[in-house]
Amino acid sequence: MSQSGGTESALSESQDLRLSELASDLRNSGLIHRLLRLAHDEDLGPTTHDWTGELMFSRDQTSSVSLAMREGGTVSGLEFVPDVLKVFVRPSESVEWIPAVHDGDKVETGTALGRLEGSSIAIVRLERTLLNLVARLSGIATRTRGFVDLVVGTNARICDTRKTTPGLRVFEKYAVRCGGGVSHRMGLHDALLIKDNHLAGLDESAFKDRIQDASVQAREHKLSFVQVEVDTLNQLKWVLQLDAGIVDMVLLDNMSPSTMIEAVRLRDQSNKALLLEASGGISEDTASVIAQSGIDRMSIGGLTHQAVSLDIGLDAL
């Protein structure tokens, strides 16, 4: 990976995809179907029956309902409505989804996101899973959009982390993209992120050797990028002494804005094309100041683990 273009290519490959293309890639991984199948099984149980719906509606009864925003925000999850239908609607039934807006759109209270038309039994069977999914993802997208708006005019991009709901990572990282954020590594399998617990107790020479050896092997395994976490400016200086192309990004862990300004100065002075990422306790109150330090990225676990689901419901038409 080259000192400049290679880093940007690895980091931006998924970011350059349109949301529909990203959703398609996630779908092709098989995880979307598996997660929705799990949601199906936990709601319908071993009998696969929604007894209330089946006893209250006739098999040929149909309904038309609107998926409606009961509070404003940024929309996410609509790309996966057809996947919900594939899992929950049975071959003898028919339900059609007609979208009215797109993922990533910012909408007001009362906006109709789309409508479902078809079997009443099928619609009430899938209703809760659909609402849970779109409400949760829209909450994440809305929170992400808030952070993105706070750093407008700076170089900083808002990134997610692995602090996601177990099992729902692909959905939640997609929602961050809908809010204008950047997807970090998907998991432990696709990038090298060397953190403080990987380097604990190493002196300067061992620190450099360990990173260089790991980086070479990471390139052989075609991992997306190599990132190193540093706690001090002295550790940053060690990283900056490495040859170009060994490290793509440096994570500045829990540094003050003034220390980050110095980190940016050291990076620029070194003429190394390293991206600097701030991390640790970033909130709405601190994001703007941190972004103005000149760093390139801000990773925020709270995009996902502190997001609140939006109020979205199905209304009969």
N, C-alpha and C positions, 0 to 999 in steps of 0.2 A: 504494500500500500504506500503510495507516494506521500510526501510531506503535506501536500495541499489538497489536490483534487480527490485523492483516494478517500480521505477522511470524510469529506463532504458527500461523496458518492455513497459510502456505506451508511451514513447517518440519514441521508435524504431519500434513499431508494423507496422506502415505504411511505415517506411523507409526500412524495410527488404523486402517489396514486390518488385518484378521485375516491371519495368515500364509497361509492358503489363498487369500485375495483378492489378497495381494501376489504369490504364486506365479502366480496366474492373469494378473495384469497383466504380469508378466515373460514369461510364456509368450506372451501376445498380441503382445509386441514382436517375436517371431520369433527372438530371440537364442537362446532355450533349444534350439529345434530345430536351429538352425545349429551350435551348439556340440556338441550330441550327435551330429549328423551327422558332424562333424569327428572326434569320438572314434571313431565307427564306422569311418570311412575309414582312420584311422591304425592301427587294430587289425586290420582285415580286408583292407586293401590293395586293389589293383586287381581281384583275383579275387573279392573279397567272400566268401571261404571261410575258415572255421575248420576246417582239415583234420583236426586232432586230434579235435575233437568229432564231425565227420561220419563219421570212420572208426571211431570207438570206440562210437558209439551208433546204433541203428537209427532210422529216421525216425519210427516210431510209439512209440518208447520215451518214457516220462514219468518225471518226478521231482517230489519235494516237498522243498523246502529251506527252512531258516530263516535269516533275516538276523539274526545274533546279535552283541551287544556283548561283546567280550572284555575290555573295561575300561569303567569307569563314565564318564558324561559327559552333556552336553546334546545332544540329537539334532537333526540338520538334514539335509535332502535327501530325506526320504521323499516329500514332495509331488511330486518329479520322477521317482519310480520309474515311474509310468505313461508318462511321456515317453520314458524309456529303452526301455520295452517297445515303444512305437510305432516307434522307430527301428531296434531290433535284431531284433524278432520278425517273421518273414516271413508273408505272407498265408496260406500253407499250414500255419502253425504256430499254436499257442495256448499262452499263458502267462498265468496270473492272479496278481495281486498282492493279498494279503490283509494289510493293515496291522494291527499290534497296539498301536502307540503313535503319538504325533503329534510333528511337529516342535516343538521348544521344550521337550519333556519332558526332565526330568533322570532318568536311569535308572542302575541299578547294573550291575556286571559280570554277564554271563550273561543279561541281558534279551533276549528275542526281540523284535525290532522289527517283524517280520511274516514272511510266508512267500510263496514263489513255488511255483506248481504248474503243471505242463504239460510241454511238449516239452523233453526232456533236451538236445537239440542246441541249442535256443534259449537255454536257461538258462546253459549253459557259454559260449555265445557272448557273452552280455551281462554275465557275472559280473564280470569285472575292471573294466569301466567303471562298473558300478553300485557296486561296493565302493570304487573310487577316489573317486567322487563323494560318497557318504554319509560315508566316513571323513574326507575332507578338510573337508567342510562341518561335520561334527560336531566336528572339532577346532577350527575357528574359533568355532563356537557355544559350545563349552566354555570356550575362552580368554576370550571376551567375557563369559560369565556370571561368570567369576572377577573381572573388573574391575567389573562391575555390583555384585557383592556387596560389593566394597571401598568403594563410595561410598554404600551404603545410609544413609539418614538425612541426606543432604545434598541440595542442589539440582542437583548435577551429573548430567548424562546422558552416557553413554559413546557416542562417535561413531566411525564408521569413516572412512577416507580413500580416496584413489585409489591407494594403495600395494597394489595387488591383483595377482594373477597375470595376465599378459596373456591376454585372451580369456575369463577366468573371472569377470569382475567381477560380473555379475548374480547368479551363484551365490554368490559370497563375500559380497556385501553382504546377500543374503537370509540367509545363515548368521549374520551379525552380528545381524540382527533376531531370529533364533531364540534367540540368547543374551541377549536383553533390551537390546541396543544400539540405536542410532539410525543410520539411513542418512543420510549427508551427501549432497552432490550426487552424481549418478550419474557424471557426466563433465564435460568442458569445455562441453558443450552446454546444460546445463539451469540453471545458476546463474552469478552473477558473484562470483568470489573474486579480489579485487585484492591481490596479494602484493607483497613488498618489491621484487622485480625489476621490477614494473610501475611502481613509484613512485620508483625509485632516482634520487637527485640532485635531487629536487624540493624547493623551499622551501615554507613554509606556505601561501602563496597558491596556488601551482601545484598543490600537493597537494590542497587543497580543491576547486579548480576541476576537476581531472582526475576526482576521485571523483564530484562532482556531475553532470558531463556524462555519465560512464559510467552512473551510476545511472538517469538519465532515460531513456537508450536501453535499458537493461536492462528497465525497466518496459514500454517499448513492445514489446519482444520477449517479454514475459510470462515472464521468467525467474523461477525459484522464490524467490530471495533475493539480496540484495547483502551481501557480507561483505568487510571490509577487514582485512588483516594489519598489525599494528603491532609494532615492535621496542622502542619506548620509551614511557614514560608521556607524554612530550611529544607524540608522534604521536597517542596516545589523546586527549589534550586537543584536538588539532586536529579529530579526528573528532567529538568531543562538541560542537563549536561549529557543526557542520552542522545544517541544518534537520531537524526530525523527518521520518521517512519516507525519507530519503536512503540511510541505511545500516541494515540489520537486525541485523547481527552484527559484532563485532570479534574477530579472532583474536589472542590474546596469545602472541606467538612466543617460546619459550624464556625466559620470565620466571620468576623465583624466586617461591616462595609468598608471601613478604613483599611483593614488588612486585605480585603479583596482588591481595593484600588492598587495597593502595592503589588499584589499578585499579578494583576493585569500589566502593570508597568514592567515587572520582571519578565513576563512572557513576551511582551512587545520588544523589549530590549534584547532578548535572546534571538529574535527573528525566527522562532520556531512556530510552525503553524499548528499550534495546539489549541483546542477549544477548552475554555474554562467553564466549569459548571458549579454553581453554588448549590449547597444542600444543607438541610438541617434547620427545622423549626421556622421555615418561611411561611409567613401569614399575609393576609391582606394589608396589615399595618406596616409590614417591612418590605414587601415585594418591590415597590417602586424605588425605594432607596437602594436596595441591593442591585436592581437592574441598572441604575445609574452609575454603578461602580465600573461598568464596562465589560462585565462578564458576558459570556455567550449563551449560557443556558441556566435554567433554574429548575431543579428537580423537587417536586412537592408531593409528598405522600398523601397529604390532605385532599388532593384533587379527588381521590377515590375514597379513602377511609373516613373522611369527614363530610362527604357529600350527603345531602338529604334528598330523598325521592320527591319529585314534583307530584302535584295532585292532578291526576289524569283519570278520566272515567269514560265509560261507555254509556251513551245516551240514546234512547230509542228515538227513531225518526218517524 
